[in-house]
Amino acid sequence: MRYERVHLAGFGVELAPVVVTTEELEERLAPVYAALKIAPGQLEHWTGIVERRWWEPGASIVPGAAAAAARALEQTGIPSACVEALVYAGVCREHFEPATACHVAAALARAGHALPDHAVVHDVANACLGVLSAIVELANRVELGQIRCGMVVACESAREIGELTLRRLLAEPTMPAFTRSIATFTGGSGAVAVVVSDRGLAGGRRRLRGGALACAPEHDQLCRWGLAPTPDGALEPFFTTDAAAVLEHGVALGTRTWARFQATLPWDGLDRTICHQVGDAHRRAVLDRLGLAPEHDFVTYRFLGNTGSVALPMAAALAEQRGFVRPGHRVGWLGIGSGLNCMMLGVEW
């Protein structure tokens, strides 16, 4: 896929307020570590994550999402009346129905940022690729001239599944249960918004040149988060990941996608990369396989954890804020999500 008219006008980021260190998690896991004879410090060693952020207990995801959206509007200077599409793309949702995008749009209106009544308002779901998938949907609308401007927003919360996993491990301190839970403890919380527009509204910045994708749905069981029935018929959340298999098959899928990405865009290389923020092992494996320089890749997972669908666009926004990504850079967004699905987008900053 290639684009001629599409730009990323700007970003909005809302960081969750509660810092949870890996050391704190390991203190709570002390009985599990003792039972399994695991030395303290291993979780950080395995993942490279020092801390992550969680929302306050019981927090709704809508305020975080709406705050990120409001920040994006303020940062770009684009009036909400120009936003003709609002797509919510997080894994976490407020309800099954209506679309969480409707709740976010209502919250924006209460804050003085009402959308026009002809705006497209709906959700998109694609695990950690949700925001990138929604960006492509809006990019297609802009390229076709259906809209001039739209916004993608997402908010993820890791507290609930993290707390539940802690309780379950304390009740069942077995090595298989612990192994399945490591990915859960990498989870962080946050919200992001991305404004997608034509050149006129974006001022010529951050041109989306195109991208490539690939899928491997035969691996649909490797990483799952949902509801499962208990013996008494109730439904409880569960999260399970085969981290080793995700790494193996994810890198293979990424390699295929990378070949298509290079064939699609007329570039002789990348100045910067932003990968999905999983952890040290995944980052090393992906960069090594694709032949990319670690010093040109921006990392946030060490202090924000894996924030799901918001991880990659949040990292891109922070990379720009800190001057790591600058005007003129050719930047590759290298995303992967459960399913397995992979998408890579190229942006000329």
N, C-alpha and C positions, 0 to 999 in steps of 0.2 A: 504494500500500500504506500502511495505517495500523495503528498499534499502540496498545493501551491498557495493557498489562501489562509492557512490556519496558523494561529499564534497562541502561545500561552501568555495571557496578559498579566498574570500574577498569581500569587499564592496567599493563603491565610493559614496560620498554624496556631493551634491551641494545645499547649502541653498540660497533661494531667498534673495536679498539684502535689500528690503524695509520693515522695521518693521512697522506694523499697529496695534496699541493698541486697545483694546476693548473700552477704554475710548474715543479714537478718533472716532470710529464708532458711539458711542452713542451721541457724540457731533453733528455729521452729522444727526443723527436720532432725534434730539431734537424736531423738529416740530411734528414728529410722536408720540413721547413719550407724548408730551403735549396734542395732540388730543385724545390719548387713555388713558391718565392719568396713565402712567407707570413711576415709579420712576427711576431716573438714577442709574446705577449699577446693574440692573437686568440681563443684558446679561451675565456678568461675573458670577453672582450668579447662573444662570441657567446652564451654560456650564462649568465653571471652567477655561475658556480660558482668559488669561491676554493679550496676543498678538499673532499675527500670522505674516507671511511674505508673501509679494507679489513680483512678478517680476516687472520691470519697465514697464510703459505704452507701449503697442505695442510690447512687447518682444515676439520673437519666442520661442517655446519650444525646438527647436532643439539644440541651444547652451547649454542650461542647461543640457539636456540629454547627449550630447556629453562630456561635462565637467565632469559629474559624471562617465561616462564610462572611460574617460582617467584617472581619479583618481583611479578607480578600477584596471586598468592595472598597474599603477604605484605602488599601494599598494601591489598587489600580485606579481609583478615582472614577470608576464606571458606575453610574447610577443603577439601582436595582431595577428601574423601569426598563433598562436595556437588556436585562437578563431574560432571555426568551426560553430558557430551558434550565431546570434544576434537577440533577440526577444524584440520588444518594447511592453510594456504592460500597458501604461498609459490610463486613461480615455480621457485626452486631446490629440489631434492629430494635426499634421501640416496641413494635407489635407485629404480628403476622399481617394484620390489616388495620388501617390503610397503609400505603407506602410511607416509609419513614420520611421520604422527601416532602410529603404533605405536612408532617409535623414541623420539619425544619422551615418550610416556606411560611407556615403560620407564625412561628417564632420570629422569623425575620420581619414579617409584617408588623408584629407587636413592637419590634424595636425600631420601626420607622423605615424598613427596607422592603416594602411590598413589591412583589413581582407583578408584571402585567397579567391581566386575566386570560391572555391567550398563551401563556407560558406552558411548555411541556414540563410536567412534574411527575416523576416516577423513580423507581429503584432499579438498580442493576446488581446482580450477584455473580461474583466469580472469585471467591476466596480472596487470597492476597493480591490477585490481579484486578480486583473490582474497579479501583480508581482508574487504572490504565484502560480497562475495557470501556469505561464510561467516557474517558477522554476521547477515545476513538469514535464512539457514537456521536459525541458532540462535534468532533472534527469533521465527520461525514456531513453533518447538517450544515456546518459553516461552509465547507467546500462546495456543497450543492446549492448554496444560497438560500437555504430554508430559514436560517437564523444568522444573525451577526454575532451573537454572544450567548454563551451558556456557562453554567458553573457545575462542577462536580464537587460533592462534599461527602465526607465519611468520618465516622467516629468509632473507635474501637475501645473496648473495655476488657482488661484481663483479670481484674480483681476477682470476679465471681468464680470463674473456672479455676483460678489459682488457689483461692481459699478452699474450694470444694476438693481439689486434688490433694491439698495438704491434709485435710481431714481424713480422706480415704487412705492415704499412705500411712498415716499414724495408726489407723485401724487395721491396715493390712500391709505391714512392712516387709514385702517380698521383693526380690530383685526384678522379676518380670514387671511388677507394678511400677517400681521405681524407674526402670528403663523406659517404659511407655510414658512416663510423666515428665521426663527431662525437658521436652519441648514446651510443655505447659509452663514451666518455670522461667522460660525465656520471655514470656509474654509481657508486653507493656501496653500502656493506654495513651491515647492522644486523638486529636482531630485535625483534619486538613481540608482545605478547599482549594480548587484550581479553577481559574477563570480561563475559558477557551473562547477565542474571538477571532475576528478578521483583523487584517493589518491596521485598518483605520482606528479601531478602538484600542489595539495593543501598542500602537506607536512603533511598530516594526520590530519589537523585541521578541526573543524566544520563538523563533519560527519552527514549527513542527514540520519536519521534512518528510517523515514517513516512518515505516517500521515493518516488522515481520513477526509472524507467530507460528507456533506449532503446538500440537496436542498429543497426549499419550493417555487416553482415557482408560486403557487397560490397567492403569495404576490408581484407580479411583478409591481403593481401600487403604492406601498408605497413610493418609492424614484425614481424620474425620472429627467433626465437632457437631454435636446435635443432642437430641433427646432420646433416651432409651427407657423401656419399661422396667420397673422394679418388680420383685416377686409379688408385691401386694397390688400391682396394677397401676401404680403411680408412674409419672414420668420424671426422670432426673437427667440433668445435663451430663454429657461425657465428652472427653477429648482424648484422642489416642493418636500417636504418631510413631511410625516405624522410621526413626531418624536415619538409620543407615541406608535403608532402601530409598528414602526420599533423596538422600545425597547422591546415591549411585545413579538412579534413574533421572533425577532432576538435572544433574550435570550432563548426562547423555542427551536429554531433550534440549538443554541450553546450547549444546554444541551444534545440534541441527538447526536451531533457530538462528544462531550466530551466523552460520553460513548463508542463510536466506537474508538476514539483515545486511550483511556485507554486499550481497548481490543486488539488493534493492536500492541502497543509497549511494550516490556518486561521491563517496568520501574515500580518501586514502588512509584514513585512520581516525582515532578519537582523541580529543584533548583531555576529556574527563569521562568517568563512568560513575553512575549511581546504580548500585545493585539493591535488590531486596535485602533487608537487614535481618539475617537469620542468626549468624554467629560466625566465629573464627573458622571452623572447619569448612563450612559451606563457601565462605568468601574465598578462602585459599584455593579450594578445589575449582571453583568457577573461573577465577582469574588465571590460575595456572593452565587450565584446559584451553581457555580462549586466548592465551598469550597476552594478557593485559597487565599493565604495570600497577602494582598495589599503591604506589605513591600518587597515582592519578585517580584513585577511587576514594570516594567520600564515605566515611563510616559514622553511623550514629548508634548502632545497636549496643555498644559498650555501656552507654549511659541512658539509653531509652528502651533497650530491649527490642524484641520483635513486635512491632505494633500493627502487624497484619496489613490490611489494604492501605493504611495511611503511611506505612514505613518508607516506601520509595519516594513518593512525592514530598513527604515531610523532609526527608534527607536532602532532596533537591532544593527545597526552599531554604533550609539551613545552610547548605553549601553556598548558595548565592549570598545569603546574609553575611557569611564569614569570608567572602571574597575568594573562596576556593574555585567557584565557577564564575567566570567573568565574560563580558561581552566579546563575541567573536569565537568563543569556545564551541567546538562540536562535542556535544554531550550525548552519551548513550545511556538510556534508561533500560536496565536489564532486569526484567521482572519474571517471577515464576510463582505459581500458585497450585494448591491442591487440585488434583483432578486426573493427571497432571496437565497443566497448561503453562505455556511460556510465551511472553510477548516482549519485544524489544523495540523501543521508539528512539528516534534520533531527533535532537533539538539543537538548532543553531542559536546559541545564546546572543 
